[in-house]
């Protein structure tokens, strides 16, 4: 299973999101510190979930980091997060 699929599966299981995008941006960091041969080291995650209601941005990110702790200790060098509630997401349209 790819790292992107693992991230997708874990976030889906934990947050039951209305929207979830896991984007591998490793190709943008080729040759930089933390970049691995074969990629799968730099990701951007956009997630919309009711789980984030009443949580501030930092607490939302902490929850995601907890779920992905093994990946962040291993193959993932960088993780950019967008964590929104459904209401916040609908206001951005």
PDB file of N, CA, C and O in Angstrom:
ATOM      1  N   UNK A   1       0.844  -1.185   0.000  1.00  0.00           N
ATOM      2  CA  UNK A   1       0.000   0.000   0.000  1.00  0.00           C
ATOM      3  C   UNK A   1       0.890   1.248   0.000  1.00  0.00           C
ATOM      4  O   UNK A   1       1.877   1.314   0.732  1.00  0.00           O
ATOM      5  N   UNK A   2       0.537   2.216  -0.811  1.00  0.00           N
ATOM      6  CA  UNK A   2       1.323   3.447  -0.870  1.00  0.00           C
ATOM      7  C   UNK A   2       1.106   4.267   0.407  1.00  0.00           C
ATOM      8  O   UNK A   2       0.123   4.078   1.123  1.00  0.00           O
ATOM      9  N   UNK A   3       2.035   5.171   0.671  1.00  0.00           N
ATOM     10  CA  UNK A   3       1.914   6.046   1.832  1.00  0.00           C
ATOM     11  C   UNK A   3       0.663   6.915   1.685  1.00  0.00           C
ATOM     12  O   UNK A   3      -0.050   7.136   2.664  1.00  0.00           O
ATOM     13  N   UNK A   4       0.392   7.403   0.491  1.00  0.00           N
ATOM     14  CA  UNK A   4      -0.804   8.223   0.259  1.00  0.00           C
ATOM     15  C   UNK A   4      -2.079   7.435   0.578  1.00  0.00           C
ATOM     16  O   UNK A   4      -3.003   7.969   1.192  1.00  0.00           O
ATOM     17  N   UNK A   5      -2.125   6.174   0.163  1.00  0.00           N
ATOM     18  CA  UNK A   5      -3.294   5.340   0.464  1.00  0.00           C
ATOM     19  C   UNK A   5      -3.433   5.096   1.959  1.00  0.00           C
ATOM     20  O   UNK A   5      -4.542   5.104   2.493  1.00  0.00           O
ATOM     21  N   UNK A   6      -2.319   4.881   2.628  1.00  0.00           N
ATOM     22  CA  UNK A   6      -2.335   4.674   4.074  1.00  0.00           C
ATOM     23  C   UNK A   6      -2.869   5.919   4.788  1.00  0.00           C
ATOM     24  O   UNK A   6      -3.698   5.812   5.691  1.00  0.00           O
ATOM     25  N   UNK A   7      -2.394   7.090   4.383  1.00  0.00           N
ATOM     26  CA  UNK A   7      -2.876   8.350   4.961  1.00  0.00           C
ATOM     27  C   UNK A   7      -4.374   8.492   4.714  1.00  0.00           C
ATOM     28  O   UNK A   7      -5.137   8.809   5.626  1.00  0.00           O
ATOM     29  N   UNK A   8      -4.779   8.256   3.485  1.00  0.00           N
ATOM     30  CA  UNK A   8      -6.196   8.354   3.108  1.00  0.00           C
ATOM     31  C   UNK A   8      -7.059   7.432   3.980  1.00  0.00           C
ATOM     32  O   UNK A   8      -8.078   7.859   4.525  1.00  0.00           O
ATOM     33  N   UNK A   9      -6.649   6.187   4.105  1.00  0.00           N
ATOM     34  CA  UNK A   9      -7.421   5.205   4.875  1.00  0.00           C
ATOM     35  C   UNK A   9      -7.517   5.577   6.347  1.00  0.00           C
ATOM     36  O   UNK A   9      -8.588   5.473   6.944  1.00  0.00           O
ATOM     37  N   UNK A  10      -6.418   6.004   6.932  1.00  0.00           N
ATOM     38  CA  UNK A  10      -6.414   6.360   8.352  1.00  0.00           C
ATOM     39  C   UNK A  10      -7.299   7.570   8.631  1.00  0.00           C
ATOM     40  O   UNK A  10      -8.058   7.581   9.600  1.00  0.00           O
ATOM     41  N   UNK A  11      -7.199   8.583   7.782  1.00  0.00           N
ATOM     42  CA  UNK A  11      -7.995   9.789   7.981  1.00  0.00           C
ATOM     43  C   UNK A  11      -9.476   9.511   7.739  1.00  0.00           C
ATOM     44  O   UNK A  11     -10.333  10.039   8.448  1.00  0.00           O
ATOM     45  N   UNK A  12      -9.773   8.691   6.750  1.00  0.00           N
ATOM     46  CA  UNK A  12     -11.160   8.319   6.477  1.00  0.00           C
ATOM     47  C   UNK A  12     -11.769   7.596   7.680  1.00  0.00           C
ATOM     48  O   UNK A  12     -12.895   7.882   8.086  1.00  0.00           O
ATOM     49  N   UNK A  13     -11.011   6.659   8.237  1.00  0.00           N
ATOM     50  CA  UNK A  13     -11.503   5.869   9.368  1.00  0.00           C
ATOM     51  C   UNK A  13     -11.698   6.725  10.619  1.00  0.00           C
ATOM     52  O   UNK A  13     -12.671   6.535  11.349  1.00  0.00           O
ATOM     53  N   UNK A  14     -10.804   7.647  10.869  1.00  0.00           N
ATOM     54  CA  UNK A  14     -10.851   8.437  12.100  1.00  0.00           C
ATOM     55  C   UNK A  14     -11.840   9.596  12.046  1.00  0.00           C
ATOM     56  O   UNK A  14     -12.529   9.874  13.027  1.00  0.00           O
ATOM     57  N   UNK A  15     -11.912  10.280  10.889  1.00  0.00           N
ATOM     58  CA  UNK A  15     -12.677  11.524  10.820  1.00  0.00           C
ATOM     59  C   UNK A  15     -13.964  11.435   9.995  1.00  0.00           C
ATOM     60  O   UNK A  15     -14.759  12.374  10.012  1.00  0.00           O
ATOM     61  N   UNK A  16     -14.186  10.352   9.288  1.00  0.00           N
ATOM     62  CA  UNK A  16     -15.368  10.208   8.440  1.00  0.00           C
ATOM     63  C   UNK A  16     -15.648  11.524   7.702  1.00  0.00           C
ATOM     64  O   UNK A  16     -16.732  12.091   7.838  1.00  0.00           O
ATOM     65  N   UNK A  17     -14.692  12.002   6.936  1.00  0.00           N
ATOM     66  CA  UNK A  17     -14.807  13.335   6.343  1.00  0.00           C
ATOM     67  C   UNK A  17     -15.824  13.422   5.213  1.00  0.00           C
ATOM     68  O   UNK A  17     -16.102  12.445   4.518  1.00  0.00           O
ATOM     69  N   UNK A  18     -16.367  14.619   5.054  1.00  0.00           N
ATOM     70  CA  UNK A  18     -17.229  14.902   3.915  1.00  0.00           C
ATOM     71  C   UNK A  18     -16.384  15.067   2.656  1.00  0.00           C
ATOM     72  O   UNK A  18     -16.816  14.730   1.554  1.00  0.00           O
ATOM     73  N   UNK A  19     -15.193  15.582   2.835  1.00  0.00           N
ATOM     74  CA  UNK A  19     -14.235  15.739   1.738  1.00  0.00           C
ATOM     75  C   UNK A  19     -12.851  15.375   2.256  1.00  0.00           C
ATOM     76  O   UNK A  19     -12.500  15.674   3.398  1.00  0.00           O
ATOM     77  N   UNK A  20     -12.078  14.730   1.405  1.00  0.00           N
ATOM     78  CA  UNK A  20     -10.707  14.375   1.772  1.00  0.00           C
ATOM     79  C   UNK A  20      -9.869  14.294   0.509  1.00  0.00           C
ATOM     80  O   UNK A  20     -10.195  13.563  -0.426  1.00  0.00           O
ATOM     81  N   UNK A  21      -8.792  15.053   0.495  1.00  0.00           N
ATOM     82  CA  UNK A  21      -7.811  15.001  -0.587  1.00  0.00           C
ATOM     83  C   UNK A  21      -6.443  14.772   0.032  1.00  0.00           C
ATOM     84  O   UNK A  21      -6.051  15.465   0.970  1.00  0.00           O
ATOM     85  N   UNK A  22      -5.730  13.809  -0.491  1.00  0.00           N
ATOM     86  CA  UNK A  22      -4.350  13.560  -0.089  1.00  0.00           C
ATOM     87  C   UNK A  22      -3.516  13.717  -1.352  1.00  0.00           C
ATOM     88  O   UNK A  22      -3.618  12.917  -2.282  1.00  0.00           O
ATOM     89  N   UNK A  23      -2.697  14.746  -1.374  1.00  0.00           N
ATOM     90  CA  UNK A  23      -1.932  15.098  -2.561  1.00  0.00           C
ATOM     91  C   UNK A  23      -0.452  14.887  -2.282  1.00  0.00           C
ATOM     92  O   UNK A  23       0.106  15.477  -1.358  1.00  0.00           O
ATOM     93  N   UNK A  24       0.176  14.040  -3.089  1.00  0.00           N
ATOM     94  CA  UNK A  24       1.611  13.795  -2.966  1.00  0.00           C
ATOM     95  C   UNK A  24       2.346  14.900  -3.717  1.00  0.00           C
ATOM     96  O   UNK A  24       2.291  14.967  -4.945  1.00  0.00           O
ATOM     97  N   UNK A  25       3.028  15.759  -2.980  1.00  0.00           N
ATOM     98  CA  UNK A  25       3.774  16.870  -3.562  1.00  0.00           C
ATOM     99  C   UNK A  25       5.275  16.615  -3.540  1.00  0.00           C
ATOM    100  O   UNK A  25       6.068  17.548  -3.663  1.00  0.00           O
ATOM    101  N   UNK A  26       5.660  15.371  -3.385  1.00  0.00           N
ATOM    102  CA  UNK A  26       7.069  15.021  -3.256  1.00  0.00           C
ATOM    103  C   UNK A  26       7.886  15.468  -4.457  1.00  0.00           C
ATOM    104  O   UNK A  26       9.043  15.862  -4.308  1.00  0.00           O
ATOM    105  N   UNK A  27       7.298  15.411  -5.643  1.00  0.00           N
ATOM    106  CA  UNK A  27       8.022  15.798  -6.851  1.00  0.00           C
ATOM    107  C   UNK A  27       8.464  17.264  -6.810  1.00  0.00           C
ATOM    108  O   UNK A  27       9.427  17.642  -7.478  1.00  0.00           O
ATOM    109  N   UNK A  28       7.768  18.080  -6.037  1.00  0.00           N
ATOM    110  CA  UNK A  28       8.131  19.484  -5.906  1.00  0.00           C
ATOM    111  C   UNK A  28       9.350  19.688  -5.011  1.00  0.00           C
ATOM    112  O   UNK A  28       9.927  20.775  -4.978  1.00  0.00           O
ATOM    113  N   UNK A  29       9.738  18.645  -4.290  1.00  0.00           N
ATOM    114  CA  UNK A  29      10.819  18.743  -3.316  1.00  0.00           C
ATOM    115  C   UNK A  29      12.006  17.840  -3.660  1.00  0.00           C
ATOM    116  O   UNK A  29      12.891  17.634  -2.830  1.00  0.00           O
ATOM    117  N   UNK A  30      12.024  17.311  -4.860  1.00  0.00           N
ATOM    118  CA  UNK A  30      13.124  16.429  -5.283  1.00  0.00           C
ATOM    119  C   UNK A  30      14.453  17.145  -5.099  1.00  0.00           C
ATOM    120  O   UNK A  30      14.622  18.288  -5.525  1.00  0.00           O
ATOM    121  N   UNK A  31      15.386  16.463  -4.464  1.00  0.00           N
ATOM    122  CA  UNK A  31      16.703  17.033  -4.216  1.00  0.00           C
ATOM    123  C   UNK A  31      16.810  17.844  -2.936  1.00  0.00           C
ATOM    124  O   UNK A  31      17.908  18.245  -2.551  1.00  0.00           O
ATOM    125  N   UNK A  32      15.708  18.087  -2.282  1.00  0.00           N
ATOM    126  CA  UNK A  32      15.722  18.846  -1.028  1.00  0.00           C
ATOM    127  C   UNK A  32      15.899  17.904   0.164  1.00  0.00           C
ATOM    128  O   UNK A  32      15.765  16.686   0.041  1.00  0.00           O
ATOM    129  N   UNK A  33      16.197  18.489   1.300  1.00  0.00           N
ATOM    130  CA  UNK A  33      16.336  17.709   2.528  1.00  0.00           C
ATOM    131  C   UNK A  33      15.009  17.010   2.828  1.00  0.00           C
ATOM    132  O   UNK A  33      13.945  17.625   2.750  1.00  0.00           O
ATOM    133  N   UNK A  34      15.079  15.755   3.161  1.00  0.00           N
ATOM    134  CA  UNK A  34      13.897  14.987   3.516  1.00  0.00           C
ATOM    135  C   UNK A  34      13.224  14.301   2.346  1.00  0.00           C
ATOM    136  O   UNK A  34      12.371  13.434   2.539  1.00  0.00           O
ATOM    137  N   UNK A  35      13.600  14.680   1.134  1.00  0.00           N
ATOM    138  CA  UNK A  35      13.020  14.037  -0.049  1.00  0.00           C
ATOM    139  C   UNK A  35      13.623  12.644  -0.198  1.00  0.00           C
ATOM    140  O   UNK A  35      14.832  12.457  -0.056  1.00  0.00           O
ATOM    141  N   UNK A  36      12.761  11.671  -0.485  1.00  0.00           N
ATOM    142  CA  UNK A  36      13.209  10.293  -0.638  1.00  0.00           C
ATOM    143  C   UNK A  36      13.175   9.905  -2.105  1.00  0.00           C
ATOM    144  O   UNK A  36      12.356  10.413  -2.871  1.00  0.00           O
ATOM    145  N   UNK A  37      14.054   9.016  -2.490  1.00  0.00           N
ATOM    146  CA  UNK A  37      13.972   8.450  -3.826  1.00  0.00           C
ATOM    147  C   UNK A  37      12.617   7.754  -3.942  1.00  0.00           C
ATOM    148  O   UNK A  37      12.222   7.009  -3.045  1.00  0.00           O
ATOM    149  N   UNK A  38      11.925   7.987  -5.014  1.00  0.00           N
ATOM    150  CA  UNK A  38      10.610   7.383  -5.185  1.00  0.00           C
ATOM    151  C   UNK A  38       9.477   8.213  -4.625  1.00  0.00           C
ATOM    152  O   UNK A  38       8.312   7.840  -4.764  1.00  0.00           O
ATOM    153  N   UNK A  39       9.795   9.337  -3.992  1.00  0.00           N
ATOM    154  CA  UNK A  39       8.755  10.239  -3.494  1.00  0.00           C
ATOM    155  C   UNK A  39       8.080   9.756  -2.232  1.00  0.00           C
ATOM    156  O   UNK A  39       8.688   9.077  -1.405  1.00  0.00           O
ATOM    157  N   UNK A  40       6.819  10.112  -2.093  1.00  0.00           N
ATOM    158  CA  UNK A  40       5.998   9.796  -0.931  1.00  0.00           C
ATOM    159  C   UNK A  40       6.609  10.288   0.380  1.00  0.00           C
ATOM    160  O   UNK A  40       6.649   9.567   1.377  1.00  0.00           O
ATOM    161  N   UNK A  41       7.083  11.532   0.351  1.00  0.00           N
ATOM    162  CA  UNK A  41       7.664  12.125   1.554  1.00  0.00           C
ATOM    163  C   UNK A  41       7.018  13.465   1.914  1.00  0.00           C
ATOM    164  O   UNK A  41       7.101  13.898   3.064  1.00  0.00           O
ATOM    165  N   UNK A  42       6.381  14.121   0.950  1.00  0.00           N
ATOM    166  CA  UNK A  42       5.772  15.436   1.163  1.00  0.00           C
ATOM    167  C   UNK A  42       4.319  15.393   0.699  1.00  0.00           C
ATOM    168  O   UNK A  42       4.034  15.079  -0.457  1.00  0.00           O
ATOM    169  N   UNK A  43       3.409  15.711   1.610  1.00  0.00           N
ATOM    170  CA  UNK A  43       1.987  15.613   1.297  1.00  0.00           C
ATOM    171  C   UNK A  43       1.233  16.872   1.688  1.00  0.00           C
ATOM    172  O   UNK A  43       1.611  17.583   2.620  1.00  0.00           O
ATOM    173  N   UNK A  44       0.167  17.128   0.963  1.00  0.00           N
ATOM    174  CA  UNK A  44      -0.805  18.167   1.295  1.00  0.00           C
ATOM    175  C   UNK A  44      -2.133  17.453   1.512  1.00  0.00           C
ATOM    176  O   UNK A  44      -2.576  16.677   0.666  1.00  0.00           O
ATOM    177  N   UNK A  45      -2.766  17.721   2.656  1.00  0.00           N
ATOM    178  CA  UNK A  45      -4.037  17.092   2.991  1.00  0.00           C
ATOM    179  C   UNK A  45      -5.085  18.177   3.176  1.00  0.00           C
ATOM    180  O   UNK A  45      -4.888  19.138   3.920  1.00  0.00           O
ATOM    181  N   UNK A  46      -6.203  18.001   2.481  1.00  0.00           N
ATOM    182  CA  UNK A  46      -7.371  18.870   2.658  1.00  0.00           C
ATOM    183  C   UNK A  46      -8.483  17.985   3.176  1.00  0.00           C
ATOM    184  O   UNK A  46      -8.881  17.023   2.520  1.00  0.00           O
ATOM    185  N   UNK A  47      -8.991  18.318   4.374  1.00  0.00           N
ATOM    186  CA  UNK A  47      -9.996  17.474   5.004  1.00  0.00           C
ATOM    187  C   UNK A  47     -11.117  18.346   5.586  1.00  0.00           C
ATOM    188  O   UNK A  47     -10.868  19.359   6.239  1.00  0.00           O
ATOM    189  N   UNK A  48     -12.347  17.921   5.330  1.00  0.00           N
ATOM    190  CA  UNK A  48     -13.542  18.604   5.842  1.00  0.00           C
ATOM    191  C   UNK A  48     -14.304  17.583   6.680  1.00  0.00           C
ATOM    192  O   UNK A  48     -14.738  16.547   6.175  1.00  0.00           O
ATOM    193  N   UNK A  49     -14.461  17.891   7.974  1.00  0.00           N
ATOM    194  CA  UNK A  49     -15.100  16.943   8.875  1.00  0.00           C
ATOM    195  C   UNK A  49     -15.824  17.664  10.009  1.00  0.00           C
ATOM    196  O   UNK A  49     -15.366  18.693  10.506  1.00  0.00           O
ATOM    197  N   UNK A  50     -16.958  17.104  10.402  1.00  0.00           N
ATOM    198  CA  UNK A  50     -17.682  17.628  11.561  1.00  0.00           C
ATOM    199  C   UNK A  50     -16.881  17.451  12.847  1.00  0.00           C
ATOM    200  O   UNK A  50     -17.134  18.138  13.836  1.00  0.00           O
ATOM    201  N   UNK A  51     -15.937  16.551  12.838  1.00  0.00           N
ATOM    202  CA  UNK A  51     -15.085  16.328  14.014  1.00  0.00           C
ATOM    203  C   UNK A  51     -14.390  17.616  14.444  1.00  0.00           C
ATOM    204  O   UNK A  51     -14.056  17.785  15.617  1.00  0.00           O
ATOM    205  N   UNK A  52     -14.174  18.517  13.499  1.00  0.00           N
ATOM    206  CA  UNK A  52     -13.439  19.746  13.788  1.00  0.00           C
ATOM    207  C   UNK A  52     -14.303  20.862  14.371  1.00  0.00           C
ATOM    208  O   UNK A  52     -13.784  21.909  14.758  1.00  0.00           O
ATOM    209  N   UNK A  53     -15.622  20.644  14.438  1.00  0.00           N
ATOM    210  CA  UNK A  53     -16.498  21.649  15.047  1.00  0.00           C
ATOM    211  C   UNK A  53     -16.019  21.940  16.462  1.00  0.00           C
ATOM    212  O   UNK A  53     -15.677  21.022  17.208  1.00  0.00           O
ATOM    213  N   UNK A  54     -15.994  23.196  16.826  1.00  0.00           N
ATOM    214  CA  UNK A  54     -15.622  23.663  18.175  1.00  0.00           C
ATOM    215  C   UNK A  54     -14.141  23.484  18.502  1.00  0.00           C
ATOM    216  O   UNK A  54     -13.738  23.687  19.648  1.00  0.00           O
ATOM    217  N   UNK A  55     -13.327  23.108  17.521  1.00  0.00           N
ATOM    218  CA  UNK A  55     -11.885  23.000  17.736  1.00  0.00           C
ATOM    219  C   UNK A  55     -11.181  24.110  16.977  1.00  0.00           C
ATOM    220  O   UNK A  55     -11.573  24.457  15.864  1.00  0.00           O
ATOM    221  N   UNK A  56     -10.136  24.668  17.585  1.00  0.00           N
ATOM    222  CA  UNK A  56      -9.358  25.663  16.859  1.00  0.00           C
ATOM    223  C   UNK A  56      -8.392  24.967  15.886  1.00  0.00           C
ATOM    224  O   UNK A  56      -8.249  23.744  15.909  1.00  0.00           O
ATOM    225  N   UNK A  57      -7.745  25.751  15.049  1.00  0.00           N
ATOM    226  CA  UNK A  57      -6.865  25.213  14.011  1.00  0.00           C
ATOM    227  C   UNK A  57      -5.763  24.321  14.592  1.00  0.00           C
ATOM    228  O   UNK A  57      -5.474  23.258  14.042  1.00  0.00           O
ATOM    229  N   UNK A  58      -5.163  24.738  15.672  1.00  0.00           N
ATOM    230  CA  UNK A  58      -4.073  23.971  16.272  1.00  0.00           C
ATOM    231  C   UNK A  58      -4.567  22.623  16.797  1.00  0.00           C
ATOM    232  O   UNK A  58      -3.908  21.604  16.592  1.00  0.00           O
ATOM    233  N   UNK A  59      -5.711  22.608  17.465  1.00  0.00           N
ATOM    234  CA  UNK A  59      -6.261  21.351  17.983  1.00  0.00           C
ATOM    235  C   UNK A  59      -6.655  20.403  16.855  1.00  0.00           C
ATOM    236  O   UNK A  59      -6.494  19.188  16.974  1.00  0.00           O
ATOM    237  N   UNK A  60      -7.163  20.953  15.777  1.00  0.00           N
ATOM    238  CA  UNK A  60      -7.500  20.127  14.615  1.00  0.00           C
ATOM    239  C   UNK A  60      -6.244  19.454  14.055  1.00  0.00           C
ATOM    240  O   UNK A  60      -6.233  18.256  13.770  1.00  0.00           O
ATOM    241  N   UNK A  61      -5.206  20.244  13.910  1.00  0.00           N
ATOM    242  CA  UNK A  61      -3.960  19.697  13.370  1.00  0.00           C
ATOM    243  C   UNK A  61      -3.356  18.669  14.307  1.00  0.00           C
ATOM    244  O   UNK A  61      -2.806  17.666  13.851  1.00  0.00           O
ATOM    245  N   UNK A  62      -3.447  18.897  15.593  1.00  0.00           N
ATOM    246  CA  UNK A  62      -2.951  17.913  16.566  1.00  0.00           C
ATOM    247  C   UNK A  62      -3.648  16.565  16.400  1.00  0.00           C
ATOM    248  O   UNK A  62      -3.007  15.516  16.459  1.00  0.00           O
ATOM    249  N   UNK A  63      -4.961  16.602  16.192  1.00  0.00           N
ATOM    250  CA  UNK A  63      -5.703  15.354  15.984  1.00  0.00           C
ATOM    251  C   UNK A  63      -5.186  14.603  14.758  1.00  0.00           C
ATOM    252  O   UNK A  63      -4.991  13.388  14.803  1.00  0.00           O
ATOM    253  N   UNK A  64      -4.969  15.324  13.676  1.00  0.00           N
ATOM    254  CA  UNK A  64      -4.461  14.692  12.456  1.00  0.00           C
ATOM    255  C   UNK A  64      -3.057  14.137  12.701  1.00  0.00           C
ATOM    256  O   UNK A  64      -2.752  13.016  12.295  1.00  0.00           O
ATOM    257  N   UNK A  65      -2.213  14.913  13.358  1.00  0.00           N
ATOM    258  CA  UNK A  65      -0.847  14.449  13.655  1.00  0.00           C
ATOM    259  C   UNK A  65      -0.855  13.187  14.513  1.00  0.00           C
ATOM    260  O   UNK A  65      -0.033  12.295  14.308  1.00  0.00           O
ATOM    261  N   UNK A  66      -1.776  13.104  15.472  1.00  0.00           N
ATOM    262  CA  UNK A  66      -1.874  11.907  16.316  1.00  0.00           C
ATOM    263  C   UNK A  66      -2.197  10.675  15.479  1.00  0.00           C
ATOM    264  O   UNK A  66      -1.598   9.615  15.662  1.00  0.00           O
ATOM    265  N   UNK A  67      -3.142  10.821  14.567  1.00  0.00           N
ATOM    266  CA  UNK A  67      -3.546   9.700  13.715  1.00  0.00           C
ATOM    267  C   UNK A  67      -2.393   9.256  12.807  1.00  0.00           C
ATOM    268  O   UNK A  67      -2.217   8.066  12.545  1.00  0.00           O
ATOM    269  N   UNK A  68      -1.619  10.227  12.336  1.00  0.00           N
ATOM    270  CA  UNK A  68      -0.556   9.926  11.379  1.00  0.00           C
ATOM    271  C   UNK A  68       0.837   9.869  12.015  1.00  0.00           C
ATOM    272  O   UNK A  68       1.842   9.946  11.309  1.00  0.00           O
ATOM    273  N   UNK A  69       0.901   9.736  13.329  1.00  0.00           N
ATOM    274  CA  UNK A  69       2.187   9.733  14.035  1.00  0.00           C
ATOM    275  C   UNK A  69       3.189   8.723  13.464  1.00  0.00           C
ATOM    276  O   UNK A  69       4.348   9.087  13.266  1.00  0.00           O
ATOM    277  N   UNK A  70       2.798   7.473  13.191  1.00  0.00           N
ATOM    278  CA  UNK A  70       3.772   6.522  12.651  1.00  0.00           C
ATOM    279  C   UNK A  70       4.346   6.964  11.296  1.00  0.00           C
ATOM    280  O   UNK A  70       5.530   6.765  11.024  1.00  0.00           O
ATOM    281  N   UNK A  71       3.508   7.558  10.462  1.00  0.00           N
ATOM    282  CA  UNK A  71       3.966   8.019   9.158  1.00  0.00           C
ATOM    283  C   UNK A  71       4.884   9.230   9.294  1.00  0.00           C
ATOM    284  O   UNK A  71       5.866   9.358   8.563  1.00  0.00           O
ATOM    285  N   UNK A  72       4.559  10.118  10.235  1.00  0.00           N
ATOM    286  CA  UNK A  72       5.389  11.296  10.462  1.00  0.00           C
ATOM    287  C   UNK A  72       6.730  10.925  11.098  1.00  0.00           C
ATOM    288  O   UNK A  72       7.715  11.648  10.944  1.00  0.00           O
ATOM    289  N   UNK A  73       6.765   9.815  11.802  1.00  0.00           N
ATOM    290  CA  UNK A  73       8.030   9.322  12.363  1.00  0.00           C
ATOM    291  C   UNK A  73       8.825   8.518  11.342  1.00  0.00           C
ATOM    292  O   UNK A  73       9.983   8.174  11.579  1.00  0.00           O
ATOM    293  N   UNK A  74       8.206   8.222  10.215  1.00  0.00           N
ATOM    294  CA  UNK A  74       8.842   7.388   9.204  1.00  0.00           C
ATOM    295  C   UNK A  74       8.969   8.079   7.868  1.00  0.00           C
ATOM    296  O   UNK A  74       9.775   8.996   7.713  1.00  0.00           O
ATOM    297  N   UNK A  75       8.180   7.646   6.902  1.00  0.00           N
ATOM    298  CA  UNK A  75       8.397   8.101   5.528  1.00  0.00           C
ATOM    299  C   UNK A  75       7.974   9.535   5.219  1.00  0.00           C
ATOM    300  O   UNK A  75       8.452  10.112   4.242  1.00  0.00           O
ATOM    301  N   UNK A  76       7.086  10.127   6.027  1.00  0.00           N
ATOM    302  CA  UNK A  76       6.577  11.464   5.710  1.00  0.00           C
ATOM    303  C   UNK A  76       7.477  12.520   6.348  1.00  0.00           C
ATOM    304  O   UNK A  76       7.643  12.573   7.566  1.00  0.00           O
ATOM    305  N   UNK A  77       8.047  13.353   5.489  1.00  0.00           N
ATOM    306  CA  UNK A  77       8.923  14.423   5.956  1.00  0.00           C
ATOM    307  C   UNK A  77       8.147  15.712   6.212  1.00  0.00           C
ATOM    308  O   UNK A  77       8.452  16.450   7.149  1.00  0.00           O
ATOM    309  N   UNK A  78       7.134  15.983   5.371  1.00  0.00           N
ATOM    310  CA  UNK A  78       6.370  17.217   5.494  1.00  0.00           C
ATOM    311  C   UNK A  78       4.894  16.955   5.216  1.00  0.00           C
ATOM    312  O   UNK A  78       4.535  16.171   4.338  1.00  0.00           O
ATOM    313  N   UNK A  79       4.050  17.636   5.992  1.00  0.00           N
ATOM    314  CA  UNK A  79       2.610  17.475   5.862  1.00  0.00           C
ATOM    315  C   UNK A  79       1.955  18.846   5.992  1.00  0.00           C
ATOM    316  O   UNK A  79       1.988  19.454   7.062  1.00  0.00           O
ATOM    317  N   UNK A  80       1.364  19.328   4.913  1.00  0.00           N
ATOM    318  CA  UNK A  80       0.627  20.596   4.925  1.00  0.00           C
ATOM    319  C   UNK A  80      -0.846  20.260   5.103  1.00  0.00           C
ATOM    320  O   UNK A  80      -1.378  19.390   4.414  1.00  0.00           O
ATOM    321  N   UNK A  81      -1.501  20.952   6.028  1.00  0.00           N
ATOM    322  CA  UNK A  81      -2.884  20.613   6.361  1.00  0.00           C
ATOM    323  C   UNK A  81      -3.842  21.771   6.146  1.00  0.00           C
ATOM    324  O   UNK A  81      -3.535  22.925   6.447  1.00  0.00           O
ATOM    325  N   UNK A  82      -5.003  21.434   5.619  1.00  0.00           N
ATOM    326  CA  UNK A  82      -6.168  22.312   5.607  1.00  0.00           C
ATOM    327  C   UNK A  82      -7.270  21.519   6.281  1.00  0.00           C
ATOM    328  O   UNK A  82      -7.746  20.525   5.733  1.00  0.00           O
ATOM    329  N   UNK A  83      -7.682  21.952   7.471  1.00  0.00           N
ATOM    330  CA  UNK A  83      -8.675  21.236   8.275  1.00  0.00           C
ATOM    331  C   UNK A  83      -9.878  22.150   8.479  1.00  0.00           C
ATOM    332  O   UNK A  83      -9.797  23.148   9.195  1.00  0.00           O
ATOM    333  N   UNK A  84     -10.987  21.803   7.847  1.00  0.00           N
ATOM    334  CA  UNK A  84     -12.171  22.656   7.889  1.00  0.00           C
ATOM    335  C   UNK A  84     -13.393  21.897   8.380  1.00  0.00           C
ATOM    336  O   UNK A  84     -13.480  20.675   8.260  1.00  0.00           O
ATOM    337  N   UNK A  85     -14.334  22.648   8.936  1.00  0.00           N
ATOM    338  CA  UNK A  85     -15.657  22.101   9.233  1.00  0.00           C
ATOM    339  C   UNK A  85     -16.481  22.189   7.949  1.00  0.00           C
ATOM    340  O   UNK A  85     -16.116  22.937   7.043  1.00  0.00           O
ATOM    341  N   UNK A  86     -17.580  21.444   7.850  1.00  0.00           N
ATOM    342  CA  UNK A  86     -18.436  21.564   6.666  1.00  0.00           C
ATOM    343  C   UNK A  86     -18.928  23.000   6.441  1.00  0.00           C
ATOM    344  O   UNK A  86     -18.989  23.459   5.301  1.00  0.00           O
ATOM    345  N   UNK A  87     -19.276  23.705   7.513  1.00  0.00           N
ATOM    346  CA  UNK A  87     -19.744  25.079   7.386  1.00  0.00           C
ATOM    347  C   UNK A  87     -18.644  25.980   6.825  1.00  0.00           C
ATOM    348  O   UNK A  87     -18.900  26.798   5.942  1.00  0.00           O
ATOM    349  N   UNK A  88     -17.428  25.830   7.332  1.00  0.00           N
ATOM    350  CA  UNK A  88     -16.313  26.631   6.834  1.00  0.00           C
ATOM    351  C   UNK A  88     -16.052  26.345   5.351  1.00  0.00           C
ATOM    352  O   UNK A  88     -15.781  27.256   4.570  1.00  0.00           O
ATOM    353  N   UNK A  89     -16.138  25.078   4.985  1.00  0.00           N
ATOM    354  CA  UNK A  89     -15.898  24.685   3.590  1.00  0.00           C
ATOM    355  C   UNK A  89     -16.958  25.281   2.664  1.00  0.00           C
ATOM    356  O   UNK A  89     -16.644  25.740   1.566  1.00  0.00           O
ATOM    357  N   UNK A  90     -18.214  25.270   3.115  1.00  0.00           N
ATOM    358  CA  UNK A  90     -19.292  25.800   2.274  1.00  0.00           C
ATOM    359  C   UNK A  90     -19.181  27.323   2.129  1.00  0.00           C
ATOM    360  O   UNK A  90     -19.618  27.878   1.121  1.00  0.00           O
ATOM    361  N   UNK A  91     -18.607  27.998   3.118  1.00  0.00           N
ATOM    362  CA  UNK A  91     -18.422  29.447   3.054  1.00  0.00           C
ATOM    363  C   UNK A  91     -17.316  29.842   2.098  1.00  0.00           C
ATOM    364  O   UNK A  91     -17.235  31.004   1.699  1.00  0.00           O
ATOM    365  N   UNK A  92     -16.458  28.898   1.718  1.00  0.00           N
ATOM    366  CA  UNK A  92     -15.345  29.186   0.814  1.00  0.00           C
ATOM    367  C   UNK A  92     -15.734  29.078  -0.649  1.00  0.00           C
ATOM    368  O   UNK A  92     -14.956  29.443  -1.530  1.00  0.00           O
ATOM    369  N   UNK A  93     -16.917  28.586  -0.909  1.00  0.00           N
ATOM    370  CA  UNK A  93     -17.346  28.393  -2.311  1.00  0.00           C
ATOM    371  C   UNK A  93     -17.813  29.707  -2.891  1.00  0.00           C
ATOM    372  O   UNK A  93     -18.213  29.762  -4.054  1.00  0.00           O
TER     373      UNK A  93
END
